[in-house]
Amino acid sequence: MPTAPSPQDELVLLPLGGAGEIGMNFNAYGFGPPDERKWIVVDCGVLFGRESETPGIDIIMPDIGWLAEHREDVLGIVLTHAHEDHIGA
């Protein structure tokens, strides 16, 4: 039977890409005390470059280094839908 959350448990959002823009969606939601937190990653998309803002760059990808560093604490990845701005990376 699950136990009730303790006062040390926190629910946190870690925006790793795509906040405030269309594209490069990459967020992690964590739960638990800071030293035992487990994560769910939601989407891992790309951003399409614009010639006026990023000349010569077609695709911008989020830095997935955080995901690699915390892979033992990641419980899963949720892909919301099959658009490249959500699953392209």
N, C-alpha and C positions, 0 to 999 in steps of 0.2 A: 504494500500500500504506500503511495507517495506521501512524503512528509510535507508539512507546510513550510513555505520559505522562511528563512531566518532573517533577522534584521540586517545581517551582513550581506545578504543577497541583493544584487543590483541587476536591473535590466538596462542595458546600454545599447545605443546605436553608434556605430562607427562608420561614417560615410567615407569610402575610399575612392570614390569617383562618381561623377555625374551629378553631384549636388548643385542645383541651380542652373542646369543646362540640359539640353536634350542629347542624350548619348552618354556613353562610357559609364552606364549604371553599374555600380559595384558597392554594395553595402554589407556590413556584418552586424548581426545582432547577438549580443552576449548576455549570458545570465549566470549569476553566481557571485561569490565573493571574488575580489580582484585576483587573488592568488590561485583560484581554482575555476576560473570562468571558462565556460564552454560556449562555442560560437556556431551560428548558422549563417552562411553566406547567401545573400540574395542577389542573383544576376552577376554577370561579369562581361560587360559589353564594351563596344568600341565607340569612338566619336569620329565622325567623318570630317576631315579637314576642309576648310573653306579657302579658296585661292586668295581672297582678300585678307584673311587673317593668318593663314599658315601656308604660304606659297610653297608648292612642291611636296606637301605632305598630304597624303590621301587618307590615312587612318591613324588615329591616336589611341593607344591602348593604356589602360590603367596599370600602375605598378603593382604587380601581384606578389611582390616581395613579402608583404605582410602575411599573405596567405601561406607562403612557403615556410616562413618562420614559425607560424602558429598551427601548422597542419595537424599536430597531435591533439589540439584542442578544438578542431573544427569537426562538428558532428555531421555536417552535410552541406550541400549546395542546392538551393531552390532556384530553378529557372522559371521565371514568370510567364514568358512567352517567347516565341521563336523569331524575334527581330534582332538584327545584328547589334543594335544599341543596347541590348540586354544579354546576348549570349555570344557575341562575336569574338571576344578575347579568349 
